[in-house]
Every structure is written in structure tokens, then in C-alpha cells.
Amino acid sequence: MTPSLSPIRSHHVAVIGAGAAGLVAARELRREGHSVVVFERQKQVGGTWIYTDHIEPDPLSLDPTRSIVHSSVYGSLRTNLPRECMGYRDFPFILRSGVSESRDPRRFPSHREVLTYLRDFAKEFAIEEMIRFETSVVKVSPAVESDGGDGIGKWRIESTEDEMKIRRDEIYDAVVVCNGHYIEPRVAEIPGISSWPGKEMHSHNYRIPEPFKDQVVVLIGNSASADDISRDIARFAKEVHVACRSNAADTYIKQTGYSNLWMHSMIERVHEDGSVVFQNGKTISVDVIMHCTGYKYHFPFLETSGSVTVDDNRVGPLYKDVFPPAFAPWLSFIGIPWKVVPFPMFELQSKWIAGVLSGRIPLPSKEDMVMEIKTLYSTLEAQGIPKRYTHRMGMTQFEYNDWLASQCGCSRTEEWRKEMYFTTGVRKRTQPETYRDEWDDHHLVSQAHEDFSLYA
Ligand code: FAD
């Protein structure tokens, strides 16, 4: 174990971002007695759930000098998790009494409803008083040797406010990074693309289907976004083709219920005449290629002299996906795992960080943390799991959550939440068109509401 921090000490903590992760981090840190400043470069809370018509000037979002549009949400987006399962554990995502008619009562509501919920959360726990809006963190670096002197690592945070008119340089005891992971796109490598004359874009810049009227569009990817967007666009486009590297090379399937939507294997190459050739041998003339290929972790403000890196989308080294041992507990990350139910996980990670910082919850020694990370990496390698899947959880997320809960002295994940997550996953695969509106897990909904009555 690390030499125990003085019992229950409060620290000056910076949180970067006021999305779903930063909001609950701020709440938990303050609950634990820390003083908290949240830096948020947008004008309001909600992060990626703040829908906007604006898109970035570079449709592929590869230009590092581009002006960033944070949201990746499209107009028709409804959640892919049921609201009971998706909400924070102690602030259920339900319609509260006295709500206005503008609320969306559906189980899988629109993005607007999620933003309203996050605003309600911020209001309920008076989070906004801790937030500096329209303030961008531009640099985070260690101010003194971590663990030097009093055992507290200090961090220098440089930020700009009011369109760079004000520049601040401040020292904090600890930094919690909650900057979101859906703005720095990954794009597929396509042989011949440099001379292909059509338009390329990333799903980050997709909002509405109308501009694709009468066009032939190829989407690359097999994620929730590729599923949703292909169906959205098929209402207007002449043809929609989805290419996916995990499909067998001979895949060529017309989607049931559609006259203009096909699934393919991956693109083999593209040509100067505008054609796209798939591995299944089909060749079509295409107007737009949309990369629905996900995102990269990106911390452009973080300067750690190589102690924390992003390598093939592995953020490392991180103990339990949260603390880099070299700086623990003074630097931490919330929201790194993916293929998870994010909000309740953010809540548990936040409680853990807050408790570790105050000295109430012990961390293993740096050496033990490093050892555990090394073991994890060799296990992944032995199983043939690529680095970029290091933070993918899926089935293991509940074990991870329960571990966090045990550290924090909280109850484990509710059984109904786990089951709801799994049954929704099955429905998504077996009835992709209707899973948001037709279900049979009514008993789980009832169990969830019984639990929610504790928090009403
Ligand atoms: P974000 O919401 O991205 O917030 C990060 C915040 O940090 C932003 O407000 C940003 O402005 C701020 N920030 C970033 N850099 C700086 C800086 N340098 N200085 C100051 N501020 C900064 N999750 C679900 O639970 N259910 C769903 O159905 C679902 N659907 C999704 C659909 C799409 C298309 C996407 C992209 C994501 C979806 N998610 C869904 C996942 C979603 O990302 C999480 O639910 C959650 O909103 C992530 O919260 P976050 O706080 O980590 O990041």
C-alpha cells in the first residue's frame, strides 16, 4: 500500500469537462469535502448531448487546426440504452413530477431528453456554481515532482476564457480528466482514396439525412452509429451500402424492409472514376463515403513527458482504467472504458477518485499498480486482443463496477440493471428496427422503479 495519506484531507481539485462524467465527478468530489473547479469550454453543461446544427469545416475532422464542434449527436438520435438502465444510480433517469410537456417520456428517448436530464442533475446538486463556462484548458502539466515534499502532487493548469482574452495559470492539487472521447475521429484506410473524387466525411459531422437525397452513400463501420445513420439516410438516398471489416469477405445482404440498403464486406479499393470495389467483388459508383469508425482518445492539453500515452487507442498505463501510477492519485481519468453503461460507471469511478484523494480509500503501491497493469497487458496479448481494445469492457463491466463499489463501500450493480443491459443487447441484434419501441422486460422495468422509489 502507498503510505496512507493523512486521514480525510480535502484538496483543491480541477475537473476538465462538464459532460456526464464531469458533472458527477464534481458532485462526488465536493461531497467528499474537496474544493472543486470545473473547466468547461462550452456555454452549458451536457457535453456531447448538446445537439447543434453546426459541423466542423473539415468533414473528416482530421485538420488539427480546425475549430472543434464538440457534439457527435445527430438529429434523429434516440438512446441505445433504456433510460432506467442508463441513468446515474442515485438520480434515476425518470420523468419527475412537475415536469413540462416538452419532456420525452419514451424508454429510449431522444438526445434532447438526455440533455434535459443532465441539466436537471446539475440543478439538483448545484453543480453550476463550481463550473467556469467558456473556459478551455490548454495545458495541464506537473508543477512539482509528483509526491515531492508533502506527498501532494501539484498540477499547473493553463486555461483561456472569453475567446482567449483572459489567460489563467493556476496550481491545483489534483486533476480529474473528463474531456469526452468522441471528437477525434478514427478513419478507415482505403486503397486508392487519394485520387477518389467523391466526398468523404466522418459520422461526427452527420446531422440530418436530407442532404443525401438521391445520392449513393457508403458507410464504413458496424457500430450503433453506422446502424442508425444507414437507416436514417436510406429514407432519402438512392442507395446506401454498409461496409464492415468484421463481415465475411463474401457478405452481400439486402436489409429486410428496405429496397435500397445493403450490407457488404469491407471496401477493397476505390478508383479515380468514383467507383468503390468491395471485397465481395461488387463495384458501384459512389457519391459519399462516411466513416462511422469511432474515435481516438485525445488529451491535447496533457503534458506528462511520456508518462501517460495514447498508443493505438490504449491510454496507459492506467490502474483500473483510472489512475496512471506515476501520478496517482493526483491525476485521474473518468470514462475511459467503452462498450459500457456510462453514467453509473462514471458515478462509481468518481466516488472512488474522491475517496482515494481524501485518504479514506487506500491505493496499492505504485509498484503493485504497475505490476497489475503489466499482467493485464500480457493477458490481452496472450488472448490475441489488439491494443485498441484495451478499454473495451462489455460483459466485464459489471465485475469492474462491483470492484469499484466494494472500494467505495457502495452497493453492487442492481441485478435488474445488468439483466436489462443484456436483454437490450439481444433485442438490438435480433430486432434492430424495433428494439427501442417493443420489449418484453416489463418485470425489470418494475424492479427498477421499485428501487427508484428510494430516490424519489
Ligand atoms: P462529453 O459528453 O463529451 O463531455 C466532455 C466535456 O468536456 C464537453 O462538455 C467538452 O466541452 C469538455 N471539454 C473537452 N475538452 C475540454 C477542454 N480542453 N477544456 C474545457 N472543457 C473541455 N451513452 C449512453 O449512456 N446512452 C446512449 O444512448 C449513448 N449514445 C451515444 C451516441 C453517440 C452518437 C455518442 C457520440 C455517444 C453516445 N453515448 C451514449 C456515450 C456518451 O458519450 C456518454 O453517455 C457520455 O455523454 C460521455 O460523457 P463525458 O462527460 O465523458 O463526455
Boltz pocket constraint, residues with backbone or C-beta under 6 A from the ligand:
constraints:
  - pocket:
      binder: B
      contacts: [[A, 16], [A, 17], [A, 18], [A, 19], [A, 20], [A, 21], [A, 22], [A, 39], [A, 40], [A, 41], [A, 42], [A, 44], [A, 46], [A, 47], [A, 48], [A, 49], [A, 70], [A, 72], [A, 73], [A, 74], [A, 77], [A, 78], [A, 79], [A, 80], [A, 81], [A, 86], [A, 135], [A, 136], [A, 137], [A, 138], [A, 178], [A, 179], [A, 180], [A, 181], [A, 182], [A, 225], [A, 301], [A, 334], [A, 335], [A, 340], [A, 341], [A, 342], [A, 343]]
      max_distance: 6.0
